[in-house]
Structures are given as structure tokens and as C-alpha cells.
Amino acid sequence: MRVLVTGGAGFIGSAVVRHLVIEKGYDVLNIDKLTYAGTLTSLKQVDNNPRYRFLKVDVCDNRKVAEAFESFKPDRVMHLAAESHVDRSITGAQAFVETNVLGTFTMLENARRYWEALAEHAKETFRFLHVSTDEVYGSLGEQGLFEETTPYDPSSPYSASKAASDHLAKAWMRTYGLPVIVSNCSNNYGPFHFPEKLVPMMIINMVEEKALPVYGNGSNIRDWLFVEDHARALDIICDRGRRGETYNVGGHNERSNLDVVRQICRLMNELRPGTRPYEKLITFVQDRPGHDARYAIDATKLETELGWRAVETFDTGVAKTVEWYLANEWWWGPLRHRYTGGRLGLPDPRSE
């Protein structure tokens, strides 16, 4: 099996690459632009594996993407390359439109040309998996879950760019017959997560005994999914999912942001006690614009149709994550110069 993975040096992408190469024994070509959040050290486990190849390629570069298809001749494409941080999209939306929308268009067009030239059997088995987010659905009230049929209602430049890319992927299936599958996942966490995101930011800030900034009153709720469970789900969807379908991937682990931070504090108090209880470092900061109140995924379709189940609960997964960050400063330490531990999505005071 030959799988072309885009964004394989990112958080979720690197988990997918490790799973495909180590656990499945597939041949993998990872193409990644290596933006600030992409790091090849996340792929140290497969660096010297003969089944793994890396090309530094921007998914918006039509010529280089076409060359990657022609030289590697993939059986599957798993498209994860994206700008993904909501906070950064608020103050720098252009990069999100370029990578998430134009990059997806470039990948779809090259996949279509490649697929149309395949022999009939290869055309039938080829799959293009477009990996997206639950944020395209907008915000839930206190009840209910996001289902595959939930109408799109994005709130941020990030979620709007991902919604646009989802629509492109589905249109390439309906218009051209390209065998596309779309997945929408809940919030991921786990090892190799770039330090700007909530869970790793809190762990590392505690290690450095810095303030723990929480938006608003911390009541915003997310459904948390351990990244290795997500990587397995994506492989299963690509392997057994029906073309043209959408599959939601969620961990059935709803937690408010404040509850997440407090749980990490409790773990850190046990594993690496500071000069005072870490809860004392929690600082409530001005909420970011358009902050969705609640996300929660209904993964019934994936579970019943394809047989996937999340292995980790939030309790077990976050404990593994905290322990990993404490044991692997070699990975996150060098990244601190790119990000210093504050919240990035705060309104510009000059606009108020």
C-alpha cells in the first residue's frame, strides 16, 4: 500500500505517518511545507525506515504536487495539510485561505488527473481522504451532538476555510467522480502537539511556572480525542469507508476548558510539584472573538459502520500526554522560541 500524506510533519499528520509506517508497514510519502508548527523531529521514529520518504512541498505548488503524484504513484491520499490554529486565523486569515482552500484545490485537481489515468482496478480502489474539523458545524447549545448531516455554520476564519475545503472535496466527488471521503474530528490532544494549543501550553507553562491563561470564564466545552485514536480512525476510514461519505470522529469526552486545565493541574501537582499548587497560576483573560460555546461529536456512524472505537478516555489519554511532555523536553524545548506561552486570539486593543 502506497499512501501520500500531506502535512505529515504536523501534530495529527505525524501520528498518521507513524501509524501507517510502523503499525501497518505501508510505504508513505510525506509532503509538508514545514511551517512554524511542522517539525521533522516528530518523525524521528521513522526517519531511517525504508518505507518512509519526505519531500518539502507546499500543497499550493501545483508543479511539485504533480511531480509527487507522478513519482510516488499513490494508492491513497490522506490530505491533512492545513493551517489549524483558530487564534492565529483571527489575526492572519490569509494564510488559512491560501493553504486550506487553494491548497486543497491543488491537491484535488492533481489527484483527479492522476486518478483519471489509472487502470480500471486501480481507479476503483483509489481513495482521497480529506481530513477536516468539527468546527465547520459552528457552536452547539447545551444539548445535542454534531452529526454528519449537521448544517455548516463556521464562526472563525479557520473554520470557514475548512468548510470551504470540505465543499470543494465533496464537489470533486459529485462532479468528476473522484473517490473522496471526508472526515470531521473533535479536538485532538496527545504527544507531539505544538505548544500553542491548550493542553501542551498548559503543561509546559506549569513546567516553567508561568501563568495559565484561560479565555473568558473557561466554560467553553470541547469533545477531546487522543491523537493516536484519531490516526487509527483515519486509516480505517481510508481503508473501509464508502466513497462520497462523511465520517465524524469523536472521543465521547466532553470537558470544559477550565476542567481540562484543572485536571492537568492535578496531574502535575502529583508528577512534578511546583513551588505552589498549579491551580494558583490560572488566569482568566479576555475571551477571543467568535468563541464557540460547545462542540460534541456523534461518532455512531464510524463506530457502527466501520467498527472503530476510541481506546483512550480523556482521563487515561491526558495522563499519558502529561507524562510524555515531562519526559520529552528534547522535543518541545527547541520550539519555545517560536511560541512563548500566551494566548494568541485576543482582540487587537487598537480596534476597540
N, C-alpha and C positions, 0 to 999 in steps of 0.2 A: 504494500500500500504506500503510495507516494502522496504526501499531504503538503500543500503550500499554505503556510500560516503567515498572515500579516500581523504586525505588531507583536511578534513573539518575544521581544525583549521587555515588554511591559509586564505589569503585575499578573493579569489573568492570562495573557498570551504566553508568558514564560511557564506558568503552571501547565498550560495545554501542551507546550513543546516537551516539557519534561515527561508528562504522562504518555504522550504518543511515542517518544523515543525509548524511554526506559521501560514503561509498563507494557506497551503494545508492540514494540520493535518495528515501528514504521519508519520509512525514510521521510525526513522532514526538511523542507527548505523554509527558513525563517527570513522574511524580508521586513526590515524595520528601518525607519528614518533615524532612530536614536535621538529623539528629542530629550528634553530635560528629565523626563520620567522613564526613559528607556535605558536599561543598563544591562550589559552583557554579563556582568557578574552574577545575575540571576540565573544564568545558564551554565554555570561552572560545572555542574554535574554531567552535562552532555557535550562540553567543549570538544573533547577528543573522541567522541563517538563517531564512527564512520557513517552512521545513518543520519547525521545532523550536518546541515550546511547553513551558513548565514550570508546574506547579502544586504549591504547598507543601501536601501532603496526607499525613496519617498513614494507612497502609493499614488500620488498625483502625477508622477513622472511616467507618462504613457509609454515612452520608448523602453525604459528599463523594466517596467512591469511586463510589457510584451516579450522582452528577452527572457525574463524569468519563466514565463509560461512555456516558451519555446524550448528552452534548455532543460527545464526540470520535468516537464510533461506530467503534471499532477493528475492523480485520480480524484482528488478532492481539494477544495479551497475552504479554509476556515479564516474568515475575514474579521479580525479583531482590532486592526489598527485604527486608533481614534484618539482625539483629544477628549479627555474624560472628566476633568475636574470642574464641577459646577462653579465653584468660586472663581476660577480663572476665566471662565466663559463670560462672567459678568463684566469684567474689565478688559477682556481681549477676545471678543466674539469672532473676529475674522479668521483666526487660526482654526476655530471649530468648524466654520462653514467650509473652509478650504479642505481640511483633512477629512472631515466626516461626510460631507456631501460630495465635493468634487473627487475626493479620493475613492469613495465608494463607486461613483460613476465610472471612474477609470478602471477599477477592478472588475466591475460588471461587464463593461464593454470588451475588455481583454479576455475575460472568461467566456463571453459569448462567442467571440471569434475563434477562440481555441476549441470550444465545445462543438461548434458547428462543423469543424474539420475532422472530428474524431470518427472512427468507425462506429457502426451502429451499437454494438455491445458496450463499447466504452462510453458512448453518449448516454446510454440508458443508466449506467452505474455512476456516472459523474455527479457530484454534488457541490453546490456552493452554499456554505453556511454563513449567513450574515448575523453577527453577534451584536445584540443591542441591549437596551436597558428598560427597566420598568418605569423610568422617569418619563418616557414618552406618553404615559397614560395620565400624567398630571397628579393631582392630590386626591386621596380618599377622605371620606368623613370618618366618623368613629367606627362605623360598621362596613362590612363588605371586603371583597378581595379583587385585585386585578385579574381578569380572565383574558384569554386570547382574543375575545370579541369586544373587550372594553374599548370605547372610542378614544382616539388620541386627543390629548389636551395638554401639550407641553407647556412648562412655565418658564424655563430658563433658555438662554441661547444654546447651552449644551443639549438639553433635551429636545429643543426644536431642531437642531442639526441632526440628531439621531433619528427623530421622527421622519425627517426628510429622507434620510438614507434608507430607512425601513421601506418607505413608499417606493423609492427607486428600485430596491431589491425585488419587491413584490411585482412591480410593473414589468421588470425584465423577465419574470416568470410568465406573466399573463400575455405579454406582447410577443416575446421571442421564444418562449418555451424553455428558457434556461432553467435547469432544475435547482431552484433556490429554496432554501429553508431559512426561516428567521427565528432567532431565539431572543427572549427578553428576560433579563435576570434581575434579581434583587441585589441589595448592597453586598459586595464581596469583602472579605477580610481574610487575613492569613499571612504566612511568611512572604517576604519579598515585596511588601506593599510600600509604595513610595511614601516617605514620611509626612507629606502634606495632608493625607487622608486621616479621618478621625481616629481610628483605632491605633495605627502606628504613631501618629502625632502625640496622642496621649501617653503611650508607653514611653516614648523617647523623652518627652517633656518631663515625665516623672523621673526617669533616669538622671536627667540634668537638673531636677528640682526647679523647673520653670513653671510659670502659670499654666493652667489647663483651661483654655478659652472655650466656652460653650455658648453657642448662639441663643439669643433670647432667654427663655426660661428652661431650655433643654427638653421641652415636651414633644418635639417632633419625633415621629415614630418611623423606624425603618425595619424591614424584614432582612435579617442577616444570613448570609450564605458563605460557608467556608470555601475558599477558592479551589481546593482540591476536589471537593464535591462538584463544583461547577465545571471543572476541567473534565471530569468523568461524564457529566451530563452532556457536554458539547460533543464529546466523542460518540456517545450513544445516539444523540440526535443526528449526527452526520452519518452514522452507520445504518440506523434503522428508521429514522424519521421519514415521513412522507413528503415528497416534493410539493412545494407550494404551501406547506403548512407553517404555522407559528406555534412555538412551544415556549411556555413560561417556565422559568427555573427559579425556584424559591426554597428557602430553608425552613419555613414554618417557625421562624424565630423572631417575632416582633419584640422590639425593645425601643424605649425612648432613648434619645441621645444621652440624657442625663443618667439613665440607668446603665447604659453602656460604660460611661466614664466611671461611675461609682463601682461597677463590677471590676473594672481594670484596677481601680484604686485598691480594692480589697485584695486582689491577687498580688499586686505589687507590695502592699504592706506585709504580706507573708513572705514573698520571694526575695525582695530587696528593700527592707525597711529604710526609710529616709530619716531626716532629722526631725520630721513631724509627720502625722498621718497625711497621706496624699490628698484626701478629700479637702484639706485646708487650702490646697492650691487651685481648686475650682474657681473660675472667674467667669461671670456671665457678661457677655459682650453684646453689642448691638446686633440684632438679627440681620441676616443677609436679605436682599430684596427677593421677592417671589419664592420664599422658602416654603416648599410643600409640607403640609401638616403630617401626612401619613402615607406610607407605601406598604402594601402587603400583597404577596403573590399567591395565586391559586395554581399550584403545580400539578393538579389532578390529572390533566391530560398527559403530561410527561410520565407521571408515575404509573398510571393505568395502561396507557398505550405502549410505552417503551420499557417499563419496569425499572425506572431509576428511583433510587431513594437516597436522600442525604444521609451520610454516615454520622456527621458531627452535629450535635446540638450546639447552641450558642455557648453553653457552659463549657463543654469539652473543647470546642474549637477556639474560644478566646483564651482558655488556659494554655493550649498548645502554642497560640500566637504570642502570648506574653513570654513564655519560656523561650521561644525561638528568638525573639528580639533581644532578650537578655544574653543569649548565647552567641549572637551573631553581629556584634558591633562592627566586625570587619566589613560587613555588607553595608549597613546604614550609616556608619560613621563618616565615610567619604562623601555621602550625599548631603550632609548637613550644610555644606557651603551653598547648595542650590536652594535650600529652604530652611528657615531659621526657627520655625515652630509657632508662628502666629496664624490667625485666621485671615484668609485672602479675599473673601467675598463681601467685605464690608463696604457700604456706600462711600463714595468719594465725598468728603465733607465740603469740598468746594462747590458741589452741586446742590447743597441744601440751603 
